């Protein structure tokens, strides 16, 4: 449920409502809007009387939330959430581009590439220090060494760092180096990891699971939000279907659908979503056209030599040309880039 306060409600009345809700066994989350304040209730609402809540001073009305994902629901938060990453706001008018290699391979290559993608228009650098691999014999990443290289690239360029965290015990270390903690598709329902990410303040980019429904995805986001971290960015990266012409099936229709269901910003990963270099540009343009708040793209200057996913990486020169096209599409749909 949501308790909607009257426009003239005082801070003391809001505090009293939150205190009374806590006494009733529910967890209050106060959201201060431009016009009025609401108090969202999380927990088992069944024994709580709606009439009792509406009788408290300063309360205008109580609105039930029908969606199972309470805090991620647009019913909870009517205004789109803007997640700030080093001064850039995902979810605002501007479309944000995140670019970099699939995995951190080499310090000098990473820093050089970071300079190139920043010059082209990227607002953040991606790169995996920990890599979840299907085979236990495959390259697993450089771990903390890779995190240090990413931090050096940020120092050299000013770009924010986005990198994956794979286990709850890794969260403090990754948060020490990164600006955004990425939770990958294979860990979307790793609930201990979601809670750990929610217990720290840095933004979390939550990728959709390989076969996750939209409801399951939003409920995963709910785990992070419920712990107190409101800075969640959803990332559509394709789901597994019977189709074989692409690595995954990139579901761009989910972007406008999420905009109707949730207040959280949504970005798209056309690299993993297609697995094909030649499809990255058209799917990037289509993602912006349908309302995506950003893109995360794999960029490598020598894709044929990449340790991982060279077949779905574009060069920095190709990225620069893509940015120019993305800018024109963004302007056509009343966005900036």
Secondary structure, 3 states (H helix, E strand, C coil): CEEEECCCCCHHHHHHHHHHHHHCCCEEEEEECCCCEEEEEECCCCCCCHHHHHCCCCEEEEECCCCCCCCCECCCCCCCCCEEECCEEECCCECEEEEECCECCCHHHHHHHHHHHHHHCCCEEECECCCCCCCCCCCCCCCHHHHHHHHHHHHHHCCEEEEECCCHHHHHHHHHHCCEEEECHHHCCCHHHHHHHHCCCCEEEEECCCCCCHHHHHHHHHHHHHCCCCCEEEEECCECCCCCCCCCECCCHHHHHHHHHECCEEEECHHHHHCCHHHHHHHHHHHHHCCCCEEEEEECCCHHHCCCCHHHCECHHHHHHHHHHHHHHHHHCCCEC
